[in-house]
Amino acid sequence: MSDFKNKIIIVTGAGNGIGRGIAKLMAEQGAKVIIATKEDTEGYQVEQDMTAAGYCAKYIQTDVRDEQSVQHMLRTTETEVGNVDVLVNNAGITIFKPLIETTLDDWNKVIDTDLKGVFLCSKYAAQNMIAHKTKGCIINISSNHAYRTLPDTEVYAAAKGGINAMTRSMAISLGKYGIRVNSICPGFTDTHHYQNWLTAKENPEVLEQEIHALHALGSISTPTDIAHMVSFLASDKSRNVTGADFLVDGGLTSRLYYSQKF
Ligand SMILES: NC(=O)c1ccc[n+]([C@@H]2O[C@H](COP(=O)([O-])OP(=O)(O)OC[C@H]3O[C@@H](n4cnc5c(N)ncnc54)[C@H](O)[C@@H]3O)[C@@H](O)[C@H]2O)c1
């Protein structure tokens, strides 16, 4: 497949999990992928795996919380690879803690990565797109926690709700340049992040069965499921789609509540 031949696609947090899945699928579809992630070991490994498979990928060390790092990533992309067509804001962290134990440091860590990171990367990617008259797109990886959530998730839910609100505002601001902005809201997705969370719980096997049963389609998502939605939103097939949020969660968020009775 070569839907994205010669398109330059930046994926933040592509060193692992959902981001790595997105980077791989987009590269398979012909894109030149920038792996904009924080950890060198992960970044070089993903770059090496992808280039060994014959794909075009470049790791640029990036901390999305740091304005200079984000500017450096965009400048390096422009000078060494070319002008950005698609930005996928995927980098994110999670701290789930009871509200009364959550510290300001916890708040700053999550908001800086999950929300400020989206703002900084979008700002500099949009500058690049506007300067080069690129009718590009920005895709924000939010979460179903922006819609419905659980106890002890206040900071994460606030960050993800903020992403959805910012998506709509950016879509309106950037529409006049032909730049589209959408968000994807994954539910449970099978990454090491999810596995670490699960195995830290009591009776993880029982919990996993319960989680799957909550899904209308009977299972959680894979990173590739999320990547296919990115592929659609980055393509011309979605040419008139902007300012929208897309749940990819197997029907989990549609459920009002769970009962054995019906
Ligand atoms: N896994 C899930 O169940 C799930 C569900 C809903 C939403 N999400 C969202 O999907 C995104 C990816 O989640 P995941 O499960 O793949 O996470 P993950 O922990 O597996 O991967 C996150 C990646 O982001 C990188 N990263 C972290 N902080 C960074 C920073 N400051 N700058 C640059 N890179 C940074 C990490 O090094 C890692 O490579 C996140 O935004 C998360 O909130 C995940």
The ligand as a Tripos MOL2 file, in Angstrom:
@<TRIPOS>MOLECULE
LIG
   44    48     1     0     0
SMALL
NO_CHARGES

@<TRIPOS>ATOM
      1 N1         -3.1120    2.0730   26.3960 N.am      1 LIG1
      2 C1         -4.3500    2.4670   26.6540 C.2       1 LIG1
      3 O1         -5.1880    1.6780   27.1450 O.2       1 LIG1
      4 C2         -4.7910    3.8820   26.2940 C.ar      1 LIG1
      5 C3         -6.1660    4.1730   26.3500 C.ar      1 LIG1
      6 C4         -6.5970    5.4550   26.0190 C.ar      1 LIG1
      7 C5         -5.6780    6.4280   25.6290 C.ar      1 LIG1
      8 N2         -4.3580    6.1270   25.5940 N.ar      1 LIG1
      9 C6         -3.4380    7.2010   25.1710 C.3       1 LIG1
     10 O2         -2.6390    6.7530   24.0990 O.3       1 LIG1
     11 C7         -1.3530    7.3840   24.1610 C.3       1 LIG1
     12 C8         -0.2730    6.3090   24.1340 C.3       1 LIG1
     13 O3         -0.4710    5.4460   25.2430 O.3       1 LIG1
     14 P1          0.3070    4.0470   25.3680 P.3       1 LIG1
     15 O4         -0.5400    3.1470   26.1710 O.co2     1 LIG1
     16 O5          0.7940    3.6070   24.0410 O.co2     1 LIG1
     17 O6          1.5460    4.5160   26.2920 O.3       1 LIG1
     18 P2          3.0210    3.8870   26.4190 P.3       1 LIG1
     19 O7          3.4800    4.2340   27.7950 O.co2     1 LIG1
     20 O8          3.0410    2.4660   25.9900 O.co2     1 LIG1
     21 O9          3.8600    4.7520   25.3630 O.3       1 LIG1
     22 C9          3.9960    6.1380   25.5350 C.3       1 LIG1
     23 C10         5.2010    6.6300   24.7560 C.3       1 LIG1
     24 O10         5.3120    8.0550   24.9680 O.3       1 LIG1
     25 C11         6.6460    8.3670   25.3230 C.3       1 LIG1
     26 N3          6.6570    9.5890   26.1280 N.ar      1 LIG1
     27 C12         6.2820    9.7390   27.4360 C.ar      1 LIG1
     28 N4          6.4920   11.0050   27.8260 N.ar      1 LIG1
     29 C13         6.9950   11.6790   26.7530 C.ar      1 LIG1
     30 C14         7.4280   13.0150   26.5410 C.ar      1 LIG1
     31 N5          7.4090   13.9300   27.5260 N.pl3     1 LIG1
     32 N6          7.8850   13.3580   25.3190 N.ar      1 LIG1
     33 C15         7.9330   12.4450   24.3090 C.ar      1 LIG1
     34 N7          7.5720   11.1590   24.4560 N.ar      1 LIG1
     35 C16         7.1060   10.7800   25.6740 C.ar      1 LIG1
     36 C17         7.1420    7.1430   26.0960 C.3       1 LIG1
     37 O11         8.5590    7.1020   26.1700 O.3       1 LIG1
     38 C18         6.5290    6.0110   25.2370 C.3       1 LIG1
     39 O12         7.3460    5.7570   24.1230 O.3       1 LIG1
     40 C19        -1.3540    8.2370   25.4280 C.3       1 LIG1
     41 O13        -1.6720    9.5810   25.1020 O.3       1 LIG1
     42 C20        -2.4590    7.6130   26.2660 C.3       1 LIG1
     43 O14        -3.0530    8.5280   27.1650 O.3       1 LIG1
     44 C21        -3.8900    4.8830   25.9110 C.ar      1 LIG1
@<TRIPOS>BOND
     1     1     2 1
     2     2     3 2
     3     2     4 1
     4     4     5 ar
     5     4    44 ar
     6     5     6 ar
     7     6     7 ar
     8     7     8 ar
     9     8     9 1
    10     8    44 ar
    11     9    10 1
    12     9    42 1
    13    10    11 1
    14    11    12 1
    15    11    40 1
    16    12    13 1
    17    13    14 1
    18    14    15 2
    19    14    16 1
    20    14    17 1
    21    17    18 1
    22    18    19 2
    23    18    20 1
    24    18    21 1
    25    21    22 1
    26    22    23 1
    27    23    24 1
    28    23    38 1
    29    24    25 1
    30    25    26 1
    31    25    36 1
    32    26    27 ar
    33    26    35 ar
    34    27    28 ar
    35    28    29 ar
    36    29    30 ar
    37    29    35 ar
    38    30    31 1
    39    30    32 ar
    40    32    33 ar
    41    33    34 ar
    42    34    35 ar
    43    36    37 1
    44    36    38 1
    45    38    39 1
    46    40    41 1
    47    40    42 1
    48    42    43 1
@<TRIPOS>SUBSTRUCTURE
     1 LIG1         1 GROUP 0 **** ****
